[in-house]
Amino acid sequence: MPRHLLYLIVFIEGFCSLGAEVIALRRLVPHVGSAIVVTAPTIGLFLLALALGYASGARVSERFLPVVARNFLVSALLAGVGLARFTVDGLFNVLAPTWLAYLVFIGGVLCPLAWLLGQTVPVLTNLMKHARTGEASGYALYWSTLGSFAGSVSLSLLVMQWLGVSAAVLACAVLLALGSVLLGAGRTWAGAALATAVALAAYLAPGQRVLDTAYADYEVKPLDLPGQTQPRGFMVNNSLASLMDDSQPPRYARYVQRLRHILLDELALSSADILVLGAGGFTLSHQEPANRYTYVDIDPAIRALAEQHFLKQPMTGTFVADDARRFVRTTDQRFAAVVVDVFSSHTSIPNHLVTAEFWADTRRALLPKGTLLINLILDARLQSPYARNLLATIESVYGRCGTEVLHKTQALSNVIVVCHATSLPAAITPYTDERNGADLDKLR
C-alpha cells in the first residue's frame, strides 16, 4: 500500500478510538455522572482493551489488509449502534442495578471497539517494507496519536457543541466504514454501505433527536399535575431540572417557589443583583422584574434550548456560559444573593462544586451583607454520610446556616440551605450538666 494511505488508515483508527472513548464518557453522564470514580475506571478499561488489541494484532501473520478491513467494519457497526442514545438509555432502563448496565456497556461496546481498533498499528506496520522497524512503528504511532488528538478535540469542541453527541457517533461510524473501503480496495463496499445505513438509522431513530450537547441531554416533557394548566418539565440528563405551567401567574417547581419567596418576601430584595449558578430552566427570574439576575451555566446552548422549548419566550436576565467555580473566583461583581443550583443529574453535583474552597469562593462573590441560598437534593432525614459531610463543609466556611427540608416524607428531598456573609464558623461548646454555659451565652 502507498505510504500515505497507510498513514490515513492509522489516523482514522486514532481519531475514532479516542472519539469513541469521549462519546462513551459523555453518554454515561445522565446515568452514572461524571465523577472521577466513573471516568477513571472507564478510561482504565478502555486502555486495557487497547493494550490487549495491540497484543492481538502483533500475533497476526497473514491477510493483513482483510483483517484490519474487517475490524473497521465491525467497529463501525459497534460505534453506530452501541454508542447511540437509545442503546445506552435502553441498557440503563432495562438492566439493574446501575453498575450492571455500566459493565455491560463497557464490556459489550467500548472495550470490543478498543480491542478491534488497537490491532491496527501492529498489523499495518507489517506492510511498511520501505522503512526500518523503528521508523515504521514510530510514524504509525505518530499518525495514530495525531488522529487521537484530532478526534478528541474536534468531536468534543466542534461536533458535539454544534451538532450534538449523536452527530459525533455518526461521524465515527462513517469514518470507520470509509476506512474499511480503503483497505478492501472496493471489495467491502457492501459491508461499508450496510454499516453506514445502520449508523444512520440509529442516528434518526425515535428518541435520538432529544436535544443533546457536549454537556447534557435536554428534553421538554408534558407533565400530569392536577390543578395546573399544561405543565411541562425541563429534563436535563433524564432528570427533572425545572417545571412550569401556563397559569397566570405560572406555577414552578416547589423549590423554585421557595427560593423566590426567600428572595422577594423574606429578604425583600429589590433592584438587587442576584447570581444564579446553574441555569436549570431560568424560572427563578421568570416574570420577576424587581431584580437583576445573572445566570452562569457551563453549557452555552442551554439558553436557546430553554427559551425555544421550555419558556417559549426570552429569559429574564443575563446569561454567562462559564464554569460556576471559575466565575465566582474571578468575577469583580458583588451580589446581594448567590443561588447555587448546580446538578449534572438528579442527585449529582459536580465534585469541584462541593468543596470548602468552592464555598469560600461563593462568599467572595457576595456583598458584605449578602446571602447564599443553596438547593441540594439529599436524603430527607439528612442522615447519609454525603448529607452530613456536605452540610458540615458548607458550615465550616459560613458558620451556622438555616436548613429546610421541603419533602419530609420522601426518601430524597430538595433541601434549601441559607447562609449569610456576615456569619463566621466558631468553636462549639456543648452544654452538659457539669458545665452548662447556656445562661452566659444568652447574655452575650
C-alpha positions in Angstrom: 0.0 0.0 0.0 1.1 3.6 -0.6 2.6 5.1 2.5 0.1 8.0 2.6 -2.8 5.5 2.5 -1.4 3.5 5.4 -1.0 6.7 7.4 -4.5 7.8 6.6 -5.9 4.4 7.9 -3.9 4.7 11.1 -5.1 8.3 11.5 -8.7 7.2 11.2 -8.1 4.5 13.8 -6.7 7.0 16.3 -9.5 9.5 15.6 -12.3 7.0 16.1 -10.8 5.1 19.0 -10.4 8.1 21.2 -13.5 9.6 19.8 -15.4 6.6 20.9 -14.0 7.0 24.4 -15.0 10.6 24.6 -18.5 9.8 23.4 -18.8 6.9 25.8 -17.9 9.1 28.8 -20.5 11.7 27.6 -23.2 9.0 27.2 -22.6 7.8 30.7 -23.2 11.2 32.4 -27.0 11.0 32.5 -26.8 7.6 34.2 -23.8 7.5 36.4 -22.5 11.1 36.4 -19.0 12.3 35.6 -17.2 11.8 38.9 -13.7 10.5 39.0 -14.9 7.2 40.3 -16.7 6.7 37.0 -14.3 8.3 34.5 -11.1 6.7 35.8 -12.3 3.1 35.6 -13.9 3.8 32.1 -10.6 5.2 30.8 -8.6 2.4 32.5 -10.8 -0.4 31.0 -10.6 1.3 27.6 -6.8 1.4 27.8 -6.7 -2.3 28.9 -8.8 -3.3 25.9 -6.5 -1.2 23.7 -3.4 -2.9 25.1 -4.9 -6.3 24.5 -5.7 -5.2 21.0 -2.0 -4.3 20.4 -1.0 -7.8 21.6 -3.6 -9.5 19.5 -2.5 -7.5 16.4 1.1 -8.5 17.0 0.1 -12.1 16.5 -1.4 -11.6 13.1 0.9 -13.1 10.5 -1.1 -13.0 7.2 -4.0 -11.4 5.4 -3.1 -8.1 7.0 -5.5 -5.8 4.9 -8.6 -8.1 5.2 -8.1 -8.4 9.0 -8.0 -4.6 9.5 -10.8 -4.0 7.0 -13.0 -6.5 8.9 -12.1 -4.8 12.2 -13.0 -1.4 10.9 -16.3 -2.7 9.6 -17.3 -4.4 12.9 -16.2 -1.3 14.7 -18.4 0.9 12.5 -21.4 -1.2 13.5 -20.4 -1.2 17.2 -20.0 2.6 17.2 -23.1 3.4 15.2 -25.4 1.2 17.2 -23.7 0.7 20.6 -23.0 4.4 21.2 -26.4 5.5 20.0 -28.5 7.2 22.6 -31.4 4.7 22.5 -29.0 1.9 23.0 -27.3 3.4 26.1 -30.6 4.6 27.6 -32.1 1.2 26.9 -29.4 -0.6 28.7 -29.7 1.5 31.8 -33.5 1.4 31.7 -33.6 -2.4 31.4 -30.7 -3.6 33.5 -30.5 -3.1 37.2 -28.6 -2.3 39.3 -26.8 0.6 37.6 -23.4 -1.0 37.9 -24.5 -4.0 35.9 -25.7 -1.8 33.0 -22.4 0.1 33.2 -20.4 -3.1 32.9 -22.5 -4.4 30.0 -22.0 -1.2 28.1 -18.2 -1.1 28.8 -17.7 -4.8 28.2 -20.1 -5.1 25.2 -19.5 -1.9 23.3 -16.5 0.2 24.3 -13.9 -2.5 25.1 -14.6 -4.6 22.0 -14.3 -1.5 19.9 -11.0 -0.5 21.5 -9.7 -4.1 21.1 -10.5 -4.2 17.4 -9.0 -0.8 16.6 -6.0 -1.5 18.8 -4.9 -4.2 16.3 -4.5 -1.6 13.5 -1.0 -0.3 14.1 0.8 -3.6 14.8 -0.9 -5.3 11.8 -0.3 -2.5 9.3 3.4 -2.0 10.3 4.0 -5.3 8.6 3.2 -3.6 5.3 5.8 -0.8 5.8 8.6 -2.6 3.9 10.1 0.7 2.9 11.1 1.6 6.4 13.1 0.3 9.3 11.2 -1.3 12.1 11.7 1.7 14.4 10.8 4.1 11.7 7.7 2.2 10.7 6.3 1.9 14.2 7.3 5.4 15.1 5.5 7.0 12.2 2.5 4.7 12.7 2.2 5.7 16.3 2.7 9.3 15.3 -0.3 9.3 12.9 -2.4 7.3 15.3 -1.8 9.7 18.2 -2.3 12.7 15.9 -5.7 11.1 15.0 -6.5 10.7 18.7 -5.7 14.4 19.3 -7.8 15.5 16.3 -10.7 13.2 17.3 -10.9 14.2 20.9 -10.6 17.9 20.2 -12.9 18.2 17.1 -15.6 15.9 18.4 -15.9 17.5 21.8 -15.3 21.1 20.9 -16.9 21.3 17.4 -19.2 18.4 16.5 -20.8 17.9 19.9 -21.1 21.6 20.5 -22.8 22.5 17.2 -24.5 19.3 16.1 -24.8 17.1 19.2 -23.4 13.8 20.5 -25.4 11.7 18.0 -23.7 13.5 15.1 -20.3 12.6 16.7 -21.4 9.0 16.8 -22.4 9.0 13.2 -19.1 10.7 12.2 -17.1 8.0 13.8 -19.2 5.2 12.2 -18.9 6.7 8.7 -15.1 7.2 9.0 -14.6 3.6 10.1 -16.8 2.4 7.2 -14.7 4.6 4.8 -11.6 3.1 6.2 -12.8 -0.4 5.6 -13.5 0.5 1.9 -10.0 1.9 1.5 -8.5 -1.2 3.0 -10.7 -3.6 0.9 -9.9 -1.9 -2.4 -13.5 -1.9 -3.3 -14.4 -5.3 -2.1 -16.1 -4.1 1.1 -18.4 -1.6 -0.4 -21.5 -3.6 0.5 -20.4 -4.0 4.2 -19.5 -0.4 4.5 -22.8 0.7 3.0 -24.6 -1.6 5.4 -22.6 -0.2 8.4 -23.3 3.4 7.3 -27.0 2.7 6.8 -27.3 1.1 10.3 -25.5 4.0 11.9 -27.7 6.5 10.1 -30.8 4.6 11.1 -29.6 4.7 14.7 -29.0 8.4 14.4 -32.5 9.0 13.0 -34.3 6.6 15.3 -37.1 7.8 17.6 -35.6 9.3 20.7 -32.4 10.1 19.1 -33.5 13.6 18.4 -33.6 14.6 22.0 -31.6 17.8 22.2 -28.1 16.9 23.2 -24.9 18.9 23.6 -21.4 18.2 24.7 -22.6 18.6 28.3 -26.1 17.2 28.7 -29.2 15.7 27.1 -32.2 18.0 27.2 -35.9 17.3 26.7 -39.1 19.1 27.5 -41.9 16.7 28.7 -45.6 17.4 29.3 -46.5 16.5 32.9 -49.7 15.3 34.5 -50.1 17.6 37.5 -53.7 18.1 38.9 -54.8 21.7 39.1 -52.1 23.0 36.7 -52.5 24.4 33.2 -50.4 22.5 30.6 -47.5 21.8 33.0 -44.2 20.8 31.4 -40.8 19.7 32.7 -37.4 20.7 31.6 -35.4 17.5 31.7 -31.6 17.6 32.0 -29.7 14.2 31.7 -33.0 12.3 32.2 -33.7 14.3 35.4 -36.3 16.9 36.1 -34.4 20.2 36.4 -37.3 22.6 36.4 -41.0 22.8 35.7 -43.7 25.4 35.0 -47.2 25.7 33.6 -49.2 28.2 31.6 -51.2 29.6 34.6 -51.1 33.3 35.4 -49.1 33.6 37.4 -47.2 30.5 36.4 -46.5 27.7 38.9 -43.0 26.5 39.2 -41.2 23.7 41.0 -41.7 23.8 44.7 -38.0 24.6 45.5 -38.0 27.5 43.0 -41.2 28.9 44.6 -39.5 28.7 48.0 -36.3 30.4 46.7 -38.4 33.2 45.1 -40.3 33.6 48.4 -37.0 33.9 50.3 -35.5 36.4 47.9 -38.6 38.6 47.3 -40.5 38.4 50.6 -38.2 37.3 53.4 -35.1 39.2 52.2 -37.2 41.8 50.5 -34.6 42.3 47.7 -35.4 44.9 45.1 -33.2 46.4 42.4 -30.5 44.0 43.6 -28.0 41.9 41.7 -28.6 38.1 42.1 -26.3 35.5 40.9 -27.7 32.1 39.9 -25.1 29.3 39.5 -26.8 26.6 37.3 -29.4 27.8 34.9 -32.0 25.0 35.1 -34.9 26.3 33.2 -34.3 30.0 34.0 -37.6 30.0 36.1 -36.2 31.8 39.1 -36.3 35.1 37.3 -39.3 34.3 35.1 -41.8 37.2 35.2 -39.8 38.8 38.0 -38.8 42.4 37.1 -37.8 43.5 40.6 -34.2 42.4 40.5 -31.3 41.9 38.1 -30.4 38.2 37.5 -27.1 36.8 36.2 -27.2 33.1 35.3 -24.0 31.1 35.0 -24.0 27.7 33.3 -21.3 25.7 31.7 -23.3 24.8 28.7 -23.6 27.7 26.2 -26.5 26.0 24.4 -28.9 25.8 27.4 -30.3 29.3 27.0 -31.5 28.9 23.4 -32.9 25.4 24.2 -34.8 26.7 27.3 -36.1 29.8 25.5 -37.3 27.9 22.5 -38.7 24.7 24.0 -39.5 25.4 27.7 -40.0 29.1 28.5 -41.3 29.8 25.0 -40.0 33.4 25.4 -36.7 35.1 26.1 -35.3 34.5 29.6 -35.1 37.4 32.1 -31.6 38.4 33.0 -28.1 38.0 31.8 -26.5 34.6 30.8 -22.8 33.8 31.1 -21.5 30.5 29.7 -18.8 29.6 32.2 -17.9 27.1 34.9 -19.5 28.1 38.2 -16.4 27.9 40.3 -14.2 29.8 37.8 -16.8 32.6 37.6 -17.2 33.2 41.4 -13.4 33.0 41.7 -12.7 35.6 39.0 -15.7 37.9 38.9 -15.3 41.5 40.1 -19.0 42.0 40.6 -20.6 41.5 44.1 -24.1 40.2 44.5 -26.8 40.7 47.2 -27.6 37.0 46.8 -25.9 34.0 45.3 -28.1 31.0 44.4 -26.3 27.7 43.9 -28.4 25.1 42.0 -25.8 23.0 40.2 -26.6 19.5 39.1 -25.3 17.3 36.3 -28.2 14.8 37.0 -30.9 14.4 39.6 -28.7 14.0 42.6 -25.2 14.5 41.3 -23.4 17.8 41.9 -20.0 18.1 40.2 -17.3 17.3 42.7 -15.4 20.5 42.4 -18.6 22.4 43.5 -18.9 20.8 46.9 -15.6 21.6 48.4 -14.8 24.2 51.1 -12.7 26.1 48.6 -15.8 26.5 46.3 -18.0 27.7 49.2 -15.2 30.2 50.1 -15.3 31.5 46.5 -19.1 32.0 46.7 -18.5 34.1 49.8 -16.1 36.2 47.8 -18.9 37.0 45.3 -21.3 38.2 48.0 -21.7 41.8 49.2 -20.8 42.2 52.9 -24.4 41.6 54.0 -25.2 39.2 51.2 -27.0 35.9 51.4 -26.1 32.4 50.0 -29.0 30.2 49.0 -28.3 26.5 48.1 -30.6 23.9 46.6 -29.5 20.4 47.4 -31.1 17.0 46.9 -30.3 14.8 49.9 -32.0 12.1 52.0 -34.9 13.7 53.8 -33.6 12.8 57.2 -30.1 14.2 56.4 -28.5 11.1 57.9 -26.4 9.8 55.0 -22.7 10.4 55.1 -23.0 12.6 52.0 -25.6 14.8 53.6 -23.8 15.2 56.9 -20.4 15.9 55.3 -21.7 18.3 52.6 -23.7 20.4 55.2 -20.7 20.3 57.5 -18.4 21.5 54.7 -20.7 24.5 54.0 -20.9 25.4 57.7 -17.1 25.1 58.0 -17.0 28.2 55.8 -20.1 30.1 56.6 -20.8 29.1 60.2 -24.4 28.1 61.2 -26.8 28.1 58.2 -30.5 27.6 58.0 -31.6 24.2 56.6 -35.1 23.4 55.3 -36.2 20.0 54.1 -39.1 20.5 51.6 -40.3 16.9 51.2 -40.0 15.3 54.6 -41.9 12.2 53.8 -39.9 11.3 50.7 -36.6 9.3 50.5 -34.9 12.2 48.7 -35.9 15.8 49.1 -34.9 19.3 48.0 -33.1 20.9 50.9 -32.8 24.7 51.0 -29.7 25.9 52.8 -29.5 29.7 53.7 -26.2 31.2 54.8 -25.2 34.8 55.5 -21.9 36.5 54.6 -21.9 38.2 58.0 -21.7 34.9 59.9 -18.5 33.0 60.6 -17.6 29.5 61.8 -16.9 29.3 65.5 -15.9 26.8 68.1 -18.8 24.9 69.7 -19.0 24.1 73.4 -21.8 21.6 74.2 -23.9 22.2 77.3 -23.6 19.5 79.9 -24.9 19.0 83.4 -21.3 19.5 84.7 -20.6 22.7 82.7 -23.6 24.5 81.4 -22.9 27.9 80.0 -26.4 28.5 78.5 -27.2 31.5 80.7 -23.9 33.2 79.9 -24.4 32.6 76.2 -27.8 34.1 76.3 -26.4 37.3 77.9 -23.9 37.6 75.1 
